[in-house]
Amino acid sequence: MASSTMLIPDARLEKITQDGDRFTLTFSLLYLIKIMEGANDDTLWKQAADLVIEGAELDGPLPDCPCTIGGGDLTDNIYTYRDRVPLPITWRDDVLCKLKPEDGPAFSIQGSAMTLNLIEDARYIRHVAKET
């Protein structure tokens, strides 16, 4: 069985667009860890993606883009994921995206739905030791 985890630190946020109460955060670079049960190592990949938040309200100033993200939280109802988020993201009800750019204040977008749409194919970077 395989699973993937998105890493928030070092993500490259290219732009944020708003259409009514829908925000789209376009990442030109996200790092993904692909985990294979029974394998000696995990693998690190990079990929572009859009994080779409619907029914959204902004709290805090939007960063100047492009920017590198230092860390953050994504919340799916009662579950908060700090800096690492299991995929896929197709969440409903109470969702929150709180990100801290490396060179600026944190901002958050709360909404009623969050979806991560991966763009193109992931590109392999290297094998990484499994976390214990």
Summary of the structure (lengths in Angstrom):
residues: 132
radius of gyration: 14.6
end to end distance: 18.0
largest distance: 46.7
contacts: 388
relative contact order: 0.29
helix: 0%
strand: 77%
